[in-house]
Amino acid sequence: MLGEQRAAARAGSVAVGHWVVFGVISIALWAVIARAYGQTYLLPDPWQVLTQAGRQPGLLLHYTLITAAEIGLGFLAGSVAALLVSVTLLILPRWLRDYIQRLVVTLNSVPFVAMAGLVVIWFPAPMEAQTMAAALFCFFAVVYHTHQAFGASPPLYEDLMSSYSASFMQRLLYLKLPASLPVLMTSLKGGAMAAVNGAIVGELFGAYQGLGFLIMDSRYVGNTSRVFLSALLCTVLGWVLMGLLALVERRVLGWHRMQLREAT
């Protein structure tokens, strides 16, 4: 157990190191390209963006926290709704399940930008539309694959549960949910990125605060450095959410990795 914990800690340190190297190389390339391009009002260098961050730190923090709240609430609402729908589909009649699946696929084919525009019209309250847009984007990113994973339990284990006359909740808790965790965690990561995009798109359409609004406002006044800064802060929020999910994944999928090592 101690050896596994040390191995996990080393793996985490290596992953952090890789991200640090990635960041340093990316910033260096950005600086070189910006210097070679020579038109800083179109492509600012990293120093200009950093200087911009120091001009209005309070405003940036306020808008970042607003967008973070929209992303977090939208991700939670969309993920919970997707899980509930995925579970409900397991107990519905086949004809109704097929109809709902086709409905989800059809709605998922609607351009997200158009959907966000409608959400802003339907939910005009501050932060409400942006949170709903984040939740919808997250929901559609999670629900389909999660339902497929719930319905793909190994037939041998399904037969075993039937031989013990297991109830639906017992099958769900002891078979379907554990077996679907790898796919579920991957779907949640996709949902996290979708929630970030949903919140920002919602702010672009109809908000007076948040990083999306700051991007639009900066574009109108020609402040390209602030556009870059706002986009970077959106990226950081996505990284933070992905990092939290990675920690959860490492915790809940430990059994899965152990089984893979034993099998090999």
JOHU-V904554 format. One record per backbone hydrogen bond with DSSP energy under -0.5 kcal/mol. CO is the residue of the C=O (numbers start at 1). NH is the residue of the N-H. E is the energy in kcal/mol with one decimal. If there is no record, write none. Layout:
# JOHU-V904554
co->[CO & CO]
nh->[NH & NH]
e->[E & E]
This chain:
# JOHU-V904554
co->[1 & 2 & 3 & 4 & 5 & 6 & 7 & 8 & 9 & 10 & 11 & 12 & 13 & 14 & 15 & 16 & 17 & 18 & 19 & 20 & 21 & 22 & 23 & 24 & 25 & 26 & 27 & 28 & 29 & 30 & 31 & 32 & 33 & 34 & 38 & 39 & 39 & 45 & 46 & 47 & 48 & 49 & 50 & 51 & 52 & 52 & 56 & 57 & 58 & 59 & 60 & 61 & 62 & 63 & 63 & 64 & 65 & 66 & 67 & 68 & 69 & 70 & 71 & 72 & 73 & 74 & 75 & 76 & 77 & 78 & 79 & 80 & 81 & 82 & 83 & 84 & 85 & 86 & 87 & 87 & 88 & 88 & 93 & 94 & 95 & 96 & 97 & 98 & 99 & 100 & 101 & 102 & 103 & 104 & 105 & 106 & 106 & 107 & 111 & 112 & 113 & 114 & 115 & 116 & 117 & 118 & 119 & 123 & 125 & 125 & 127 & 128 & 129 & 130 & 131 & 132 & 133 & 134 & 135 & 136 & 137 & 138 & 139 & 139 & 142 & 143 & 144 & 145 & 146 & 147 & 149 & 154 & 155 & 156 & 157 & 158 & 159 & 160 & 161 & 162 & 167 & 168 & 169 & 170 & 171 & 171 & 172 & 175 & 176 & 177 & 178 & 180 & 181 & 182 & 183 & 184 & 185 & 186 & 187 & 188 & 189 & 190 & 191 & 192 & 193 & 194 & 195 & 196 & 197 & 198 & 199 & 200 & 201 & 202 & 203 & 210 & 211 & 212 & 213 & 214 & 215 & 216 & 217 & 218 & 218 & 219 & 222 & 223 & 224 & 225 & 226 & 227 & 228 & 229 & 230 & 231 & 232 & 233 & 234 & 235 & 236 & 237 & 238 & 239 & 240 & 241 & 242 & 243 & 244 & 245 & 246 & 247 & 248 & 249 & 251 & 253 & 254 & 255 & 256 & 257 & 258 & 259 & 260]
nh->[5 & 6 & 7 & 8 & 9 & 10 & 11 & 12 & 13 & 14 & 15 & 16 & 17 & 18 & 19 & 20 & 21 & 22 & 23 & 24 & 25 & 26 & 27 & 28 & 29 & 30 & 31 & 32 & 33 & 34 & 35 & 36 & 37 & 38 & 40 & 42 & 43 & 49 & 50 & 51 & 52 & 53 & 54 & 54 & 55 & 56 & 60 & 61 & 62 & 63 & 64 & 65 & 66 & 67 & 211 & 68 & 69 & 70 & 71 & 72 & 73 & 74 & 75 & 76 & 77 & 78 & 79 & 80 & 81 & 82 & 83 & 84 & 85 & 86 & 87 & 88 & 89 & 90 & 90 & 91 & 91 & 92 & 97 & 98 & 99 & 100 & 101 & 102 & 103 & 104 & 105 & 106 & 107 & 108 & 109 & 109 & 110 & 110 & 115 & 116 & 117 & 118 & 119 & 120 & 121 & 122 & 123 & 129 & 128 & 129 & 131 & 132 & 133 & 134 & 135 & 136 & 137 & 138 & 139 & 140 & 141 & 142 & 142 & 143 & 146 & 147 & 148 & 149 & 150 & 151 & 152 & 158 & 159 & 160 & 161 & 162 & 163 & 164 & 166 & 165 & 171 & 172 & 173 & 174 & 175 & 176 & 177 & 179 & 180 & 181 & 181 & 184 & 185 & 186 & 187 & 188 & 189 & 190 & 191 & 192 & 193 & 194 & 195 & 196 & 197 & 198 & 199 & 200 & 201 & 202 & 203 & 204 & 205 & 206 & 207 & 214 & 215 & 216 & 217 & 218 & 219 & 220 & 221 & 222 & 223 & 222 & 224 & 227 & 228 & 229 & 230 & 231 & 232 & 233 & 234 & 235 & 236 & 237 & 238 & 239 & 240 & 241 & 242 & 243 & 244 & 245 & 246 & 247 & 248 & 249 & 250 & 251 & 252 & 253 & 254 & 257 & 258 & 259 & 260 & 261 & 262 & 263 & 264]
e->[-2.2 & -2.4 & -2.3 & -2.5 & -2.4 & -2.6 & -2.4 & -2.3 & -2.4 & -2.6 & -2.3 & -2.3 & -2.5 & -2.4 & -2.0 & -2.3 & -2.5 & -2.5 & -2.6 & -2.6 & -2.6 & -2.4 & -2.5 & -2.3 & -2.6 & -2.5 & -2.5 & -2.3 & -2.8 & -2.6 & -2.3 & -2.5 & -2.5 & -2.2 & -0.7 & -1.8 & -2.5 & -1.7 & -2.5 & -2.5 & -2.1 & -1.6 & -1.0 & -0.5 & -1.2 & -0.8 & -2.3 & -2.4 & -2.3 & -2.6 & -2.4 & -2.4 & -1.8 & -2.4 & -0.6 & -2.6 & -2.3 & -2.1 & -2.6 & -2.8 & -2.6 & -2.3 & -2.8 & -2.3 & -2.7 & -2.8 & -2.5 & -2.5 & -2.3 & -2.2 & -2.4 & -2.5 & -2.5 & -2.4 & -2.3 & -2.6 & -2.3 & -0.6 & -1.0 & -0.5 & -1.3 & -0.7 & -2.8 & -2.8 & -1.8 & -2.5 & -2.4 & -2.3 & -2.3 & -2.6 & -2.4 & -2.5 & -2.8 & -2.2 & -0.8 & -0.9 & -0.5 & -1.0 & -2.1 & -2.7 & -1.9 & -1.8 & -2.3 & -2.2 & -1.3 & -2.5 & -2.5 & -0.5 & -0.9 & -1.2 & -2.2 & -2.4 & -2.6 & -2.2 & -2.4 & -2.7 & -2.5 & -2.3 & -2.8 & -2.2 & -1.2 & -1.3 & -0.7 & -2.8 & -1.9 & -2.3 & -2.2 & -2.3 & -2.4 & -1.8 & -1.3 & -2.0 & -2.6 & -1.9 & -2.5 & -2.1 & -2.2 & -1.1 & -2.4 & -1.6 & -2.4 & -2.5 & -2.8 & -2.5 & -1.6 & -2.7 & -2.7 & -2.3 & -1.6 & -0.6 & -0.9 & -3.0 & -2.9 & -1.8 & -2.5 & -2.4 & -1.9 & -2.0 & -2.5 & -2.1 & -1.8 & -2.1 & -2.4 & -1.8 & -2.2 & -2.7 & -2.4 & -2.2 & -2.8 & -2.4 & -2.0 & -2.2 & -1.5 & -1.9 & -0.9 & -2.0 & -2.2 & -2.0 & -2.9 & -2.5 & -2.0 & -2.1 & -1.5 & -0.5 & -2.7 & -0.7 & -1.3 & -1.4 & -2.5 & -2.3 & -2.5 & -2.3 & -2.4 & -2.2 & -2.0 & -2.0 & -2.3 & -2.1 & -2.0 & -2.4 & -2.6 & -2.1 & -2.4 & -2.7 & -2.3 & -2.1 & -2.2 & -1.9 & -2.1 & -2.9 & -2.4 & -1.6 & -2.8 & -2.3 & -0.7 & -1.9 & -2.1 & -2.1 & -1.9 & -2.4 & -2.4 & -2.1 & -1.5]
